[in-house]
Amino acid sequence: MTYVLLSVLCSVLVSVLLKLARRQHVDVGQAIAWNYVATSALTAWIFHPALDALHGPGVPWVGLIGLGVLLPTIFLALAASVRHAGIVRSDAAQRLSLLISLLAAFLLFGEQPTALKGAGIALGLLALLCMVWRGRHAPASNGAGAWYWPLAVFIGFGVIDILFKRVAQAGVPFAVSLQGMFALALIVAFAVVAWRCLRGHARLTVRDMLAGLLLGLVNFGNIVFYVRGHQALPQHPALVFASMNLGVVALGALVGTLAFREKLSTVNVVGLVSALAAILLIARASYGL
């Protein structure tokens, strides 16, 4: 379970770093671009992917290119969500995105729906609605971003998971697909940075580079520790799945409310509890927890 706990910690740390970026005058767009330099290098070093697999026929380039474009885009959406809606709601929205991949499993991958999975999806959607709910006394400074950025995170990470499954179905090894999508994301992210620099809206700084490399180290840690967790507990996928998702939602809630004093309404708290219950239901239905 040590690997799972480290993965949970890294996942929440990503949100914390995005939260602190503005206070430290870090350009989030540049930090995200440098993040992919770190993740690409670490993937090559840790996993040693055999890139020859990308030269053969049947490589799902549409899925890989889609991931390359969506990863930096949704990372920016996550940063905006953390800024406007806070860590608690952003992390919950990210983890609830599993509802989209679960629906896709029914509609696209031929999985049979069950009553328990249906209940988990219904409860998860209720949780999402409650988490993005803005009461009449919500801070005006948050604006509409307090609900539409978490919604963008929810949809974006769900689509990313679907594309990842499509790539895996095509027979592309995990390490190869990871290396390919990180490399493509790097190109897309730096293209955006170059465009902003040419327009005079940004300039490259050492501060942004170092912040991005740290972000990439933590982001990669989230991935590699999660994979190692499944490898260490191959007979208990439900335990890894539930511990990871529940852990991120719970730790994100603690960090957001205690360290950053994020305010949650009663409806938001109901959504948080519903999110935890939905993840447990889906874990039980999918893995027999």
C-alpha positions in Angstrom: 0.0 0.0 0.0 3.0 2.3 0.3 3.0 2.8 -3.5 -0.7 3.8 -3.5 -0.2 6.2 -0.6 2.7 7.8 -2.5 0.6 8.1 -5.6 -2.2 9.8 -3.6 0.3 12.2 -2.2 1.8 13.0 -5.6 -1.7 13.5 -7.1 -2.7 16.0 -4.4 0.7 17.7 -4.6 0.1 18.4 -8.3 -3.0 20.5 -7.3 -1.1 22.1 -4.5 1.7 23.2 -6.8 -0.9 24.6 -9.3 -2.5 26.5 -6.4 0.8 28.0 -5.3 1.9 28.8 -8.8 0.1 32.2 -9.0 1.3 33.2 -5.6 4.9 32.6 -6.7 4.4 34.4 -10.0 4.9 31.2 -12.0 3.6 31.1 -15.6 1.4 28.0 -15.4 1.5 27.5 -19.2 5.3 27.4 -19.2 5.4 25.2 -16.1 3.1 22.7 -17.8 5.3 22.7 -20.9 8.4 22.0 -18.8 6.5 19.4 -16.9 6.4 17.3 -20.1 10.1 17.6 -20.5 10.5 15.9 -17.1 7.8 13.3 -17.6 9.2 12.4 -21.1 12.7 12.0 -19.7 11.6 10.0 -16.7 9.4 7.7 -18.8 12.4 6.9 -21.0 14.7 6.4 -18.0 12.3 4.3 -15.8 10.3 2.3 -18.3 12.8 2.0 -21.3 9.9 1.9 -23.8 10.6 0.0 -27.1 9.5 2.7 -29.6 9.7 0.3 -32.5 6.1 -0.6 -31.6 5.1 2.8 -33.1 6.6 2.0 -36.5 4.3 -1.0 -37.3 0.8 -1.0 -38.8 -2.3 -0.4 -36.8 -0.7 2.2 -34.5 -3.7 4.3 -33.2 -2.3 7.7 -34.1 -5.6 9.4 -33.8 -5.8 8.3 -30.2 -2.2 9.2 -29.5 -2.5 12.6 -31.1 -5.7 13.2 -29.3 -3.9 12.5 -26.0 -1.0 14.7 -27.0 -3.4 17.6 -27.5 -5.8 17.0 -24.6 -3.1 16.4 -21.9 -1.7 19.9 -21.9 -5.1 21.4 -22.6 -6.8 19.7 -19.6 -3.8 20.4 -17.4 -4.4 24.1 -18.0 -8.1 23.5 -17.2 -7.1 21.8 -14.0 -4.9 24.8 -13.1 -7.8 27.1 -13.8 -10.2 24.9 -11.8 -7.8 24.9 -8.8 -7.6 28.7 -9.0 -11.3 29.4 -9.3 -12.9 26.4 -7.5 -10.2 25.2 -5.2 -8.4 21.9 -4.6 -11.3 20.1 -3.0 -13.7 20.4 -5.9 -11.0 20.1 -8.6 -9.6 16.8 -7.2 -13.2 15.5 -6.7 -14.1 16.4 -10.3 -10.9 14.7 -11.6 -11.6 11.5 -9.8 -15.3 11.5 -10.7 -14.3 11.5 -14.4 -14.2 7.7 -14.0 -18.0 7.9 -14.5 -17.3 8.9 -18.2 -15.0 6.0 -18.8 -17.5 3.7 -17.1 -20.3 4.9 -19.4 -17.9 4.5 -22.3 -17.3 0.9 -21.2 -21.0 0.2 -21.7 -21.4 2.1 -24.9 -18.1 1.6 -26.7 -16.4 -1.4 -25.2 -19.3 -3.9 -24.8 -19.2 -4.1 -21.0 -22.5 -5.2 -19.4 -24.2 -2.7 -17.1 -25.3 -3.8 -13.6 -27.6 -2.2 -11.0 -24.6 -1.5 -8.7 -22.7 0.3 -11.4 -25.8 2.2 -12.4 -26.2 3.3 -8.8 -22.6 4.3 -8.6 -22.9 6.4 -11.8 -26.1 8.1 -10.5 -24.5 8.8 -7.2 -21.4 10.1 -8.9 -23.4 12.5 -11.1 -25.2 13.8 -8.0 -21.9 14.3 -6.4 -20.6 16.3 -9.4 -23.7 18.5 -9.3 -23.3 19.1 -5.6 -19.5 19.8 -5.9 -19.9 22.5 -8.6 -23.0 24.0 -6.9 -22.6 27.7 -6.1 -24.9 29.0 -3.5 -26.2 32.6 -3.3 -23.4 33.5 -0.9 -20.5 32.1 -2.9 -17.7 34.6 -3.4 -18.3 36.7 -6.5 -14.6 36.7 -7.3 -14.8 33.1 -8.2 -17.4 33.8 -11.0 -18.7 31.1 -13.3 -15.2 29.5 -13.3 -16.1 27.9 -9.9 -18.4 25.5 -11.8 -17.4 25.3 -15.4 -13.7 24.7 -14.8 -14.4 21.6 -12.6 -16.9 20.5 -15.2 -14.2 20.8 -17.9 -11.8 18.8 -15.7 -14.5 16.1 -15.3 -15.1 15.8 -19.0 -11.5 16.2 -20.1 -10.0 13.6 -17.9 -12.9 11.2 -18.8 -12.1 11.6 -22.5 -8.4 11.1 -21.8 -9.2 7.8 -20.1 -11.3 6.7 -23.0 -8.5 7.5 -25.5 -6.0 5.7 -23.3 -8.2 2.6 -23.4 -8.5 2.8 -27.2 -4.7 3.0 -27.5 -4.3 0.0 -25.1 -6.9 -2.0 -27.1 -4.8 -1.5 -30.2 -2.0 -3.4 -28.5 0.4 -0.5 -27.8 2.4 -1.3 -24.6 1.7 1.0 -21.7 5.3 2.5 -21.6 5.3 3.1 -25.3 1.9 4.9 -25.3 3.0 6.9 -22.2 6.2 8.0 -24.0 4.4 8.8 -27.2 1.6 10.9 -25.6 4.1 12.8 -23.4 6.3 13.6 -26.4 3.3 14.9 -28.4 2.0 16.8 -25.4 5.5 18.4 -25.0 5.4 19.6 -28.7 1.8 21.0 -28.3 2.6 22.7 -25.0 5.8 24.4 -26.2 4.1 25.4 -29.4 1.6 27.3 -27.3 4.4 28.9 -25.2 6.2 29.9 -28.4 3.1 31.5 -29.8 2.6 33.5 -26.5 6.2 34.6 -26.5 6.0 35.8 -30.1 2.9 37.8 -29.2 4.7 39.3 -26.2 2.4 37.7 -23.7 5.1 35.6 -22.0 8.9 35.2 -21.8 10.9 32.2 -20.8 12.3 32.3 -17.3 14.4 30.0 -15.1 11.8 30.2 -12.4 9.1 28.8 -14.7 11.4 26.0 -15.9 12.3 24.9 -12.4 8.7 25.0 -11.3 7.7 23.0 -14.4 10.4 20.3 -13.8 9.2 20.0 -10.2 5.6 19.7 -11.4 6.7 17.0 -13.9 8.5 15.1 -11.2 5.4 15.0 -9.0 3.1 14.3 -11.9 5.3 11.4 -13.0 5.4 10.1 -9.4 1.6 9.9 -9.4 1.7 7.7 -12.5 4.6 5.4 -11.7 3.6 4.8 -8.0 0.0 3.9 -9.2 1.4 1.4 -11.7 3.8 0.0 -9.0 0.8 -0.3 -6.6 -1.0 -2.5 -9.1 2.2 -4.5 -9.7 2.7 -5.0 -5.9 -0.9 -6.1 -5.4 -1.9 -7.9 -8.6 -4.6 -9.9 -6.8 -6.3 -6.8 -5.3 -7.1 -4.3 -8.1 -10.2 -3.1 -6.3 -8.1 -2.2 -3.2 -5.6 -0.2 -5.4 -8.4 1.5 -7.4 -10.5 2.4 -4.4 -7.6 3.5 -2.2 -6.2 5.7 -4.9 -9.4 7.5 -5.8 -10.8 7.7 -2.3 -7.4 8.8 -1.0 -7.1 11.7 -3.5 -10.6 13.0 -2.8 -10.2 12.7 1.0 -6.6 14.1 1.2 -7.5 16.9 -1.3 -10.5 17.8 0.9 -8.2 18.0 4.0 -5.5 20.0 2.3 -7.9 22.4 0.6 -10.0 23.1 3.7 -7.2 23.1 6.3 -4.1 24.5 4.5 -5.9 26.8 2.0 -9.1 27.5 4.0 -11.3 26.8 1.1 -15.0 27.3 1.9 -17.5 24.5 1.2 -21.2 24.9 1.4 -23.5 22.2 2.9 -24.3 21.1 -0.7 -20.6 20.8 -1.5 -20.0 18.7 1.6 -22.9 16.4 0.5 -21.2 16.2 -2.9 -17.9 15.2 -1.3 -19.5 12.4 0.7 -21.5 11.3 -2.4 -18.3 11.2 -4.4 -16.6 8.9 -1.8 -19.7 6.6 -1.8 -19.9 6.5 -5.6 -16.2 5.5 -5.9 -16.8 2.7 -3.3 -19.9 1.5 -5.3 -18.0 1.5 -8.6 -15.0 -0.3 -7.0 -17.4 -3.0 -5.6 -19.2 -3.4 -8.8 -16.2 -3.5 -11.1 -13.7 -5.5 -8.9 -15.8 -7.1 -6.2 -14.4 -5.1 -3.4 
